[in-house]
Amino acid sequence: MSNLEIRRVNLQEAALARGVVIVIDVIRAFSVAAYAFSGGAQRLWLVRTVEEAFALRVREPHALLAGEIGGRLIPGFDFNNSPSLMAAADVDGRLLIQCTGAGTQGAVGAVHALHQLLCSLVNAKATAIYARDLAETTGGLITLLPTFSNKSNVVSEDSVCADYLEALLSRHDDASITLAKEITHLEQSGCFDFLKFGDPDFPFDDIAAILDIDRFDFVMVGTHKHWQGITYVEVEKRRL
């Protein structure tokens, strides 16, 4: 598509995102979401606050709660923010309500998205293909929203995923090679060091789960919903 336009905004600018919006959280919210869908989860509801998560579970008593504050399991939640633990969980047919410090904030905040997709490295290629198809029928605008926030503007896992998506969207032949180099740089910079100490909230196996590039051939499509003053994003899995 010759008139494809790719923009990029940060978490604080989520409300500025337009067109087909790809919300990115590699470590670890949307990696967790992808493994949940792979395990048979029926739907995800993304919220901004713990209070909203508990309120929505009153509405749906059989829902499971997943998320983190400061990376840690939230008291009263069923799951923390670990993709490897989610991969081993029994979530078949279940609704999950997810609340995290970055990813779910960006998804809920992108209120002007024409279409919203959730992405991490494990479903990036599928997301790029789906986003291009959507953009072809909706004006050609794709906005990348990496949710990692860092004032020093260092390279982050979310910006690396955004770079990969942009290369795929632009059909660059060296997209995978460039991604491999950027991931090596992330590893050397200590990006994954917090997952190397055996902490239950930060399992070592999360590294392999996060870096299983393009493992899944499905996309995660989000739609803004409203209920009793709560704005949340309902997410469903769609295959290409």
Secondary structure, DSSP 8 states (H G I E B T S, - for coil): -TT-EEEE--GGGGGG--SEEEEE-TTTHHHHHHHHHHTT--EEEEESSHHHHHHHHHHSTT-EEEE-BTTB--TT-SB-S-HHHHHTS--TT-EEEEE-SSHHHHHHH-TT-SEEEEE-GGGHHHHHHHHHHHHHHTTSEEEEEE----TT----HHHHHHHHHHHHHTT-TTHHHHHHHHHHHHHHHTTTGGGSS-BTTB-THHHHHHT-TT---EEEEEEEEEETTEEEEEEEEEE-
